[in-house]
Amino acid sequence: MINKRATCSWSRRLIAGSTAARPDIASDRFRQLRCDDGRSTRFPWCKMAGVDPAALRDELDRALASHRARLAADTREQRLLETYGVAGRLPRLHLADGLPTPVTTISSDHGPILVKRDDLTSTLYGGNKVRKLEFVLSEVKRRRCVPVIVGATASHQVLASVLYGRLVGVECAVVLFPQPPNPEEAVLSMVLEAFDVPVVRSATPNRSPLAVARALAVRGAGERRRCLVYPGSSSPRGTLGYVECGLEIADSVKRAQCPEPDVVYTAFGTGGTAVGLALGLQLGGLATSVCAVRVGEPIITNRAHLRLIEWRARRLLTSVGIPVRSAMHRISLETSYRGEGYGHPLPHARDATALAASAELPVDQTYTAKALAAALDHRRRDGDATIMFLETLSAPLRVAIDGPGWTHRR
């Protein structure tokens, strides 16, 4: 008798003929990723890439130890959000050693564009997730639970959560759903294998809620209960990381380090970055608006979702003594740069990618190239506007591992 529960979803899709329209999953490697029905699985990525998992784990642990030492020696001033007297009521961890991040300028054919360099939030692994995880992992430690992190097969959210979780002694579980081929996928998979992170894989993005339910229900021997981390860490607490980023921009303007931007462009995947930024800019006294550039599915990347995140974040801020008015009027939604969908490159973003390369600014085809393309088109339309692009791409890991598949050797 065939165990239908254990039958591979890939086999069922072959029978149904549903792969004809998806040539990108024809290779054995991507077929293997989708050959799952929500069960916990491990794939020998390190072996496939010629990387020793133990050596990778040791090298990553050394990088984490070095980062821990840098954080201990960090004598920066009090964080801007803490100047509101909420240090005890909004606990956070110290993960980022690059705050406040600088504002630089890139020159296009139609005029300059300001860049808020949040790829430099941390020398270990930068990007926008670090700001959010300072608040999110603090809450996880307080609740003494195992966080379940959800993301695509090349997710920076998952990689950042696993790395910084290990830094502060938090063990994670992971749910992965497929996305179009991306070189970062092998990097994430090797790190998960090296740290022996339990992974549940969803056959499709739409079925990821079922995989999440299974991941939450599973508990190893002696393991603490599990809790779900909002996708993209865009919880009310995670959103506070970008409230502080908005305050940083306002502080830079007050110190005459940059002009006040008319609009800040940022990628819109889960919404916490755009909402937090708008709230922070409002608290900082700027009239700057935020353009959220849709890169994900419309069912998530819409104004109703932004409104919900914003309401929850304002409620949290009010509960700790920071009353703030709604900032939704500051947020516009740009829907023309999503392309074929999440993770698919946007042909229209070629100029933005070339501009970023000439300025040695890292961008990816899933998020930041699309947001920069929108900012560049605004610059073409309006030569007088002061435009800022929020660079949220996670910086590469600073480790060196022998093996032909490890793409982040330094």
VOROZA-878837 format. One line per field, with one value per residue (C-alpha): residue number from 0; y, x, z; residue in three letters. Coordinates in Angstrom, 1 decimal, decimal comma, padded with zeros to 4 digits, always signed. Last residue first. Layout:
# VOROZA-878837
marlo: [NUM;...]
y: [Y;...]
x: [X;...]
z: [Z;...]
gukol: [ALA;...]
# end
This chain:
# VOROZA-878837
marlo: [409;408;407;406;405;404;403;402;401;400;399;398;397;396;395;394;393;392;391;390;389;388;387;386;385;384;383;382;381;380;379;378;377;376;375;374;373;372;371;370;369;368;367;366;365;364;363;362;361;360;359;358;357;356;355;354;353;352;351;350;349;348;347;346;345;344;343;342;341;340;339;338;337;336;335;334;333;332;331;330;329;328;327;326;325;324;323;322;321;320;319;318;317;316;315;314;313;312;311;310;309;308;307;306;305;304;303;302;301;300;299;298;297;296;295;294;293;292;291;290;289;288;287;286;285;284;283;282;281;280;279;278;277;276;275;274;273;272;271;270;269;268;267;266;265;264;263;262;261;260;259;258;257;256;255;254;253;252;251;250;249;248;247;246;245;244;243;242;241;240;239;238;237;236;235;234;233;232;231;230;229;228;227;226;225;224;223;222;221;220;219;218;217;216;215;214;213;212;211;210;209;208;207;206;205;204;203;202;201;200;199;198;197;196;195;194;193;192;191;190;189;188;187;186;185;184;183;182;181;180;179;178;177;176;175;174;173;172;171;170;169;168;167;166;165;164;163;162;161;160;159;158;157;156;155;154;153;152;151;150;149;148;147;146;145;144;143;142;141;140;139;138;137;136;135;134;133;132;131;130;129;128;127;126;125;124;123;122;121;120;119;118;117;116;115;114;113;112;111;110;109;108;107;106;105;104;103;102;101;100;99;98;97;96;95;94;93;92;91;90;89;88;87;86;85;84;83;82;81;80;79;78;77;76;75;74;73;72;71;70;69;68;67;66;65;64;63;62;61;60;59;58;57;56;55;54;53;52;51;50;49;48;47;46;45;44;43;42;41;40;39;38;37;36;35;34;33;32;31;30;29;28;27;26;25;24;23;22;21;20;19;18;17;16;15;14;13;12;11;10;9;8;7;6;5;4;3;2;1;0]
y: [+037,0;+033,8;+034,4;+031,9;+028,7;+026,1;+025,5;+024,6;+026,1;+028,4;+032,1;+034,1;+037,7;+036,9;+039,0;+042,2;+042,1;+044,4;+047,2;+050,2;+052,9;+055,2;+059,0;+061,5;+065,3;+066,5;+069,0;+066,7;+065,3;+062,6;+061,2;+061,2;+059,4;+056,8;+056,4;+055,9;+053,2;+051,4;+051,7;+049,9;+047,2;+046,7;+046,5;+043,6;+040,4;+041,4;+042,2;+045,4;+046,1;+049,7;+049,9;+053,3;+051,8;+048,7;+050,6;+052,5;+049,3;+047,7;+050,8;+050,7;+047,0;+047,4;+047,4;+043,7;+043,0;+039,8;+037,2;+036,7;+037,6;+038,0;+038,5;+042,1;+043,7;+047,2;+048,8;+048,5;+051,6;+052,2;+055,6;+056,1;+059,5;+059,4;+056,2;+058,1;+057,8;+060,0;+059,0;+058,7;+057,6;+056,5;+052,8;+051,8;+054,5;+052,9;+049,5;+050,9;+052,8;+049,6;+047,6;+050,4;+050,6;+046,9;+046,8;+049,8;+048,3;+045,1;+047,1;+049,1;+046,0;+043,8;+040,6;+039,5;+041,4;+039,0;+040,4;+043,2;+046,2;+049,5;+051,3;+055,1;+057,0;+060,6;+063,3;+066,1;+065,7;+066,2;+063,2;+061,5;+061,7;+060,3;+057,5;+056,6;+056,6;+054,4;+052,0;+051,5;+051,1;+048,6;+046,6;+046,1;+042,4;+042,7;+046,4;+047,7;+051,2;+054,6;+057,7;+060,9;+064,6;+064,2;+066,7;+067,6;+065,5;+065,8;+069,1;+067,9;+068,3;+066,4;+063,5;+063,5;+063,2;+060,3;+058,6;+059,1;+057,2;+054,4;+054,3;+053,8;+051,2;+049,0;+049,7;+047,6;+044,5;+045,2;+045,5;+042,4;+042,8;+040,3;+039,6;+037,1;+037,4;+035,1;+032,0;+030,5;+027,0;+025,3;+024,4;+021,3;+018,5;+015,9;+017,7;+019,6;+019,6;+021,4;+024,8;+023,2;+021,4;+024,6;+026,5;+023,8;+024,2;+027,9;+027,4;+025,9;+029,1;+029,4;+026,0;+022,5;+023,7;+022,7;+022,1;+022,7;+021,8;+023,7;+021,6;+024,6;+023,5;+022,3;+025,7;+027,5;+025,3;+025,9;+029,6;+029,8;+027,4;+029,6;+032,8;+031,8;+032,3;+030,1;+031,2;+030,8;+027,8;+027,8;+027,4;+026,9;+027,2;+026,3;+028,5;+028,1;+031,3;+031,7;+035,4;+034,9;+031,7;+033,8;+036,3;+033,8;+031,9;+035,1;+036,7;+033,5;+033,2;+036,9;+036,9;+034,3;+032,2;+029,3;+031,6;+032,6;+031,6;+031,6;+029,5;+030,8;+028,4;+029,7;+031,4;+034,2;+036,8;+035,3;+035,6;+039,2;+040,1;+038,2;+040,5;+043,8;+043,5;+041,4;+044,4;+046,4;+043,3;+042,5;+045,7;+044,6;+043,7;+040,4;+040,4;+044,1;+045,2;+047,9;+048,5;+047,3;+050,0;+052,6;+055,4;+056,5;+060,0;+060,2;+062,8;+064,1;+063,0;+061,1;+059,4;+060,3;+058,3;+060,0;+058,7;+058,6;+056,7;+054,0;+054,9;+052,2;+049,9;+047,6;+045,9;+043,1;+044,7;+043,2;+045,1;+045,8;+048,3;+049,2;+049,6;+051,7;+053,7;+057,1;+058,9;+059,1;+055,3;+055,6;+057,5;+054,9;+056,1;+057,0;+054,5;+052,7;+049,4;+047,3;+044,5;+044,6;+044,1;+041,2;+039,6;+040,1;+038,2;+035,4;+035,3;+035,1;+032,3;+030,5;+030,9;+029,3;+026,4;+025,8;+025,9;+023,5;+021,1;+021,3;+020,5;+022,3;+020,5;+022,1;+019,0;+017,8;+021,1;+020,9;+017,5;+018,0;+017,9;+017,4;+018,0;+017,1;+019,7;+017,5;+017,5;+017,2;+020,9;+021,4;+018,2;+019,6;+022,7;+020,6;+018,1;+020,9;+021,4;+024,0;+027,0;+025,5;+026,1;+026,1;+022,4;+021,5;+021,2;+018,0;+016,5;+013,4;+015,5;+017,6;+014,5;+013,3;+016,7;+016,5;+013,4;+010,7;+010,5;+011,2;+008,9;+005,9;+003,5;+000,0]
x: [+037,3;+035,4;+031,6;+030,9;+031,5;+030,9;+034,5;+035,6;+037,9;+036,1;+036,8;+034,4;+033,0;+029,4;+028,1;+026,2;+022,5;+020,7;+018,7;+019,9;+017,3;+017,2;+016,9;+015,5;+015,7;+013,4;+014,6;+015,2;+011,7;+010,9;+014,4;+014,9;+011,6;+012,8;+016,0;+014,1;+011,9;+015,0;+016,6;+013,6;+013,7;+017,5;+017,0;+014,6;+014,8;+017,5;+020,1;+022,1;+025,6;+026,8;+030,2;+029,1;+029,6;+027,8;+024,9;+024,5;+024,6;+022,0;+019,7;+020,1;+019,3;+016,2;+013,7;+014,5;+013,2;+014,7;+012,3;+012,6;+009,0;+006,9;+007,0;+008,0;+007,5;+008,4;+005,1;+003,4;+004,5;+002,7;+002,8;+003,4;+003,3;-000,5;+000,0;+001,9;-000,7;+000,0;+002,5;+002,3;+005,7;+005,0;+005,7;+002,1;+002,0;+004,9;+003,3;+000,0;+001,8;+003,5;+000,3;-001,5;+001,4;+001,5;-002,2;-002,1;+000,8;-001,2;-004,3;-002,0;-000,8;+002,2;+000,8;-001,9;+000,0;+002,9;+006,3;+008,5;+006,3;+008,1;+007,2;+007,6;+008,1;+007,4;+009,6;+008,0;+010,6;+010,0;+012,0;+008,8;+007,4;+010,6;+010,5;+006,9;+007,5;+010,7;+008,9;+006,1;+008,5;+010,8;+007,9;+006,2;+006,7;+008,4;+008,3;+011,6;+012,5;+012,4;+012,7;+010,9;+011,4;+014,8;+016,1;+019,6;+022,6;+025,1;+023,6;+023,4;+019,6;+019,4;+021,6;+019,3;+016,2;+017,8;+018,7;+015,2;+013,9;+016,3;+015,1;+011,5;+013,2;+014,3;+010,9;+009,3;+010,8;+008,8;+005,5;+006,4;+008,0;+010,7;+010,8;+008,0;+006,8;+008,6;+006,6;+007,1;+008,4;+008,3;+011,6;+013,5;+014,2;+013,6;+012,7;+009,5;+007,4;+004,0;+005,4;+007,2;+004,1;+002,0;+004,7;+004,7;+001,0;+001,3;+004,0;+001,5;+001,2;+005,0;+005,2;+006,6;+007,2;+010,4;+010,8;+014,3;+016,0;+019,3;+022,4;+024,7;+026,7;+023,6;+021,8;+025,0;+025,3;+021,7;+022,0;+025,1;+023,5;+020,4;+022,5;+023,1;+019,4;+017,1;+013,5;+011,9;+010,9;+009,6;+011,7;+010,6;+013,3;+014,0;+016,2;+018,5;+019,0;+022,4;+023,1;+025,5;+023,6;+020,5;+022,5;+023,6;+020,2;+018,2;+020,5;+020,3;+016,6;+015,9;+018,4;+016,3;+017,7;+015,3;+012,5;+011,6;+010,0;+011,8;+010,4;+011,8;+012,6;+011,2;+012,5;+009,9;+012,5;+015,0;+012,4;+011,6;+015,3;+015,5;+012,8;+014,2;+017,8;+016,4;+014,8;+018,0;+019,8;+017,2;+017,9;+021,3;+024,6;+026,3;+029,4;+030,5;+027,0;+024,6;+026,6;+024,0;+021,9;+023,6;+021,1;+021,7;+021,1;+020,4;+022,3;+021,1;+019,7;+022,7;+023,1;+025,4;+025,5;+025,4;+026,2;+024,2;+026,1;+024,7;+024,1;+024,8;+027,6;+028,1;+024,7;+023,8;+023,2;+020,0;+016,8;+014,5;+011,6;+010,4;+013,7;+015,3;+012,1;+013,3;+012,7;+016,5;+016,3;+015,1;+018,2;+020,6;+022,9;+026,4;+028,9;+031,4;+031,6;+034,3;+031,9;+030,3;+033,7;+034,4;+031,1;+031,9;+035,2;+033,4;+030,8;+033,5;+035,2;+031,8;+031,5;+034,9;+034,1;+030,8;+032,3;+035,1;+032,5;+030,3;+033,3;+032,7;+033,0;+029,9;+027,8;+029,1;+028,2;+024,7;+023,9;+020,2;+018,2;+014,5;+011,7;+008,5;+006,2;+005,5;+008,8;+010,3;+010,4;+014,0;+015,0;+013,5;+015,6;+018,8;+017,7;+017,1;+013,7;+012,6;+013,1;+011,1;+007,9;+004,9;+005,2;+005,7;+001,9;+001,5;-000,8;+001,3;+004,5;+002,8;+001,9;+005,5;+006,8;+004,5;+006,3;+004,2;+004,7;+001,1;-000,1;+001,6;+001,3;+000,0]
z: [+000,9;+000,0;-000,4;-003,2;-001,3;-004,0;-005,0;-001,5;+001,1;+003,4;+004,1;+006,1;+006,0;+005,1;+002,3;+003,0;+003,4;+000,9;+002,5;+000,6;+001,2;-001,8;-001,2;-003,6;-003,5;-006,2;-008,8;-011,8;-011,7;-014,3;-014,6;-010,8;-010,4;-012,9;-010,8;-007,6;-009,2;-010,6;-007,1;-005,6;-008,3;-007,9;-004,1;-003,8;-005,8;-008,3;-005,8;-005,2;-003,9;-004,4;-006,0;-007,7;-011,2;-010,1;-008,7;-011,9;-013,9;-011,7;-012,0;-015,8;-015,9;-013,7;-016,6;-017,2;-013,7;-012,2;-010,7;-007,0;-006,3;-009,4;-013,1;-012,8;-009,4;-010,7;-011,5;-008,1;-006,3;-003,0;-001,4;+002,3;+004,0;+004,4;+006,4;+009,1;+011,8;+014,8;+017,4;+021,2;+022,6;+026,2;+026,1;+025,3;+022,6;+020,8;+020,8;+019,5;+016,8;+015,7;+015,6;+013,6;+011,1;+010,6;+009,9;+007,6;+005,6;+005,1;+003,9;+001,6;-000,3;-000,5;+001,1;-001,4;-004,0;-003,9;-003,4;-004,9;-004,4;-004,1;-000,9;-001,5;+001,7;+002,3;+003,9;+005,9;+008,6;+012,3;+013,6;+014,9;+011,4;+009,8;+012,3;+011,6;+007,8;+008,3;+010,5;+007,9;+005,0;+006,8;+008,4;+005,0;+004,2;+000,8;+000,0;-001,4;-000,3;-001,9;+000,4;-000,7;-000,5;+001,2;+003,7;+002,7;+004,0;+006,9;+007,9;+011,6;+011,5;+008,2;+009,7;+012,8;+010,6;+008,7;+012,0;+013,3;+010,2;+011,0;+014,5;+013,3;+011,1;+014,0;+015,7;+012,9;+014,5;+017,7;+015,9;+013,8;+010,4;+011,2;+007,4;+008,0;+011,6;+013,9;+015,0;+018,4;+019,4;+022,8;+024,3;+023,2;+025,7;+022,9;+019,7;+019,2;+016,1;+016,2;+015,2;+012,2;+011,1;+011,3;+009,3;+006,6;+006,3;+006,1;+003,4;+000,9;-001,1;-001,4;-003,0;-002,0;+001,6;+003,3;+007,0;+008,3;+011,6;+011,9;+012,0;+012,2;+009,2;+007,3;+007,8;+006,7;+003,6;+002,7;+003,0;+000,8;-001,8;-002,1;-002,4;-006,1;-006,9;-009,0;-008,8;-005,3;-003,3;+000,3;+003,5;+007,1;+009,7;+013,3;+015,4;+018,4;+020,4;+022,2;+021,4;+018,4;+017,3;+016,9;+015,1;+012,5;+012,3;+012,0;+009,4;+007,2;+007,5;+006,8;+003,9;+002,3;-000,6;-000,3;+000,6;+004,1;+007,4;+010,8;+013,6;+016,9;+019,7;+023,0;+026,2;+026,1;+027,1;+024,6;+021,8;+022,8;+022,5;+019,3;+017,8;+019,0;+017,8;+015,0;+013,3;+013,0;+011,8;+009,1;+007,1;+005,8;+007,3;+008,1;+010,3;+009,8;+010,7;+009,7;+006,5;+004,0;+005,6;+003,4;+003,2;-000,4;-001,8;-005,5;-007,7;-011,1;-014,4;-015,7;-012,3;-009,5;-006,3;-002,9;+000,6;+003,9;+006,6;+008,9;+012,6;+013,5;+012,2;+015,2;+014,9;+017,3;+020,7;+022,0;+022,7;+025,5;+024,9;+028,3;+030,0;+027,3;+026,6;+027,7;+024,3;+023,9;+023,5;+020,0;+019,0;+020,3;+023,1;+021,8;+020,5;+022,7;+020,8;+022,4;+023,5;+020,0;+018,4;+020,7;+019,8;+016,1;+016,5;+018,3;+015,5;+012,9;+014,8;+015,0;+011,2;+010,7;+013,0;+011,4;+007,9;+009,0;+010,4;+007,3;+005,0;+001,7;-001,7;-003,0;-003,3;+000,1;+001,7;+000,1;+001,5;+001,7;+005,0;+005,4;+007,9;+006,2;+004,5;+001,5;-000,2;-003,7;-004,3;-003,3;-005,2;-008,4;-007,9;-007,9;-010,5;-013,0;-014,5;-012,0;-014,1;-017,0;-015,0;-017,5;-018,2;-014,5;-013,8;-015,8;-013,1;-012,9;-012,6;-009,9;-007,9;-008,2;-007,0;-004,0;-002,9;-001,4;+002,4;+003,2;+000,4;+002,0;-000,9;+000,0]
gukol: [ARG;ARG;HIS;THR;TRP;GLY;PRO;GLY;ASP;ILE;ALA;VAL;ARG;LEU;PRO;ALA;SER;LEU;THR;GLU;LEU;PHE;MET;ILE;THR;ALA;ASP;GLY;ASP;ARG;ARG;ARG;HIS;ASP;LEU;ALA;ALA;ALA;LEU;ALA;LYS;ALA;THR;TYR;THR;GLN;ASP;VAL;PRO;LEU;GLU;ALA;SER;ALA;ALA;LEU;ALA;THR;ALA;ASP;ARG;ALA;HIS;PRO;LEU;PRO;HIS;GLY;TYR;GLY;GLU;GLY;ARG;TYR;SER;THR;GLU;LEU;SER;ILE;ARG;HIS;MET;ALA;SER;ARG;VAL;PRO;ILE;GLY;VAL;SER;THR;LEU;LEU;ARG;ARG;ALA;ARG;TRP;GLU;ILE;LEU;ARG;LEU;HIS;ALA;ARG;ASN;THR;ILE;ILE;PRO;GLU;GLY;VAL;ARG;VAL;ALA;CYS;VAL;SER;THR;ALA;LEU;GLY;GLY;LEU;GLN;LEU;GLY;LEU;ALA;LEU;GLY;VAL;ALA;THR;GLY;GLY;THR;GLY;PHE;ALA;THR;TYR;VAL;VAL;ASP;PRO;GLU;PRO;CYS;GLN;ALA;ARG;LYS;VAL;SER;ASP;ALA;ILE;GLU;LEU;GLY;CYS;GLU;VAL;TYR;GLY;LEU;THR;GLY;ARG;PRO;SER;SER;SER;GLY;PRO;TYR;VAL;LEU;CYS;ARG;ARG;ARG;GLU;GLY;ALA;GLY;ARG;VAL;ALA;LEU;ALA;ARG;ALA;VAL;ALA;LEU;PRO;SER;ARG;ASN;PRO;THR;ALA;SER;ARG;VAL;VAL;PRO;VAL;ASP;PHE;ALA;GLU;LEU;VAL;MET;SER;LEU;VAL;ALA;GLU;GLU;PRO;ASN;PRO;PRO;GLN;PRO;PHE;LEU;VAL;VAL;ALA;CYS;GLU;VAL;GLY;VAL;LEU;ARG;GLY;TYR;LEU;VAL;SER;ALA;LEU;VAL;GLN;HIS;SER;ALA;THR;ALA;GLY;VAL;ILE;VAL;PRO;VAL;CYS;ARG;ARG;ARG;LYS;VAL;GLU;SER;LEU;VAL;PHE;GLU;LEU;LYS;ARG;VAL;LYS;ASN;GLY;GLY;TYR;LEU;THR;SER;THR;LEU;ASP;ASP;ARG;LYS;VAL;LEU;ILE;PRO;GLY;HIS;ASP;SER;SER;ILE;THR;THR;VAL;PRO;THR;PRO;LEU;GLY;ASP;ALA;LEU;HIS;LEU;ARG;PRO;LEU;ARG;GLY;ALA;VAL;GLY;TYR;THR;GLU;LEU;LEU;ARG;GLN;GLU;ARG;THR;ASP;ALA;ALA;LEU;ARG;ALA;ARG;HIS;SER;ALA;LEU;ALA;ARG;ASP;LEU;GLU;ASP;ARG;LEU;ALA;ALA;PRO;ASP;VAL;GLY;ALA;MET;LYS;CYS;TRP;PRO;PHE;ARG;THR;SER;ARG;GLY;ASP;ASP;CYS;ARG;LEU;GLN;ARG;PHE;ARG;ASP;SER;ALA;ILE;ASP;PRO;ARG;ALA;ALA;THR;SER;GLY;ALA;ILE;LEU;ARG;ARG;SER;TRP;SER;CYS;THR;ALA;ARG;LYS;ASN;ILE;MET]
# end
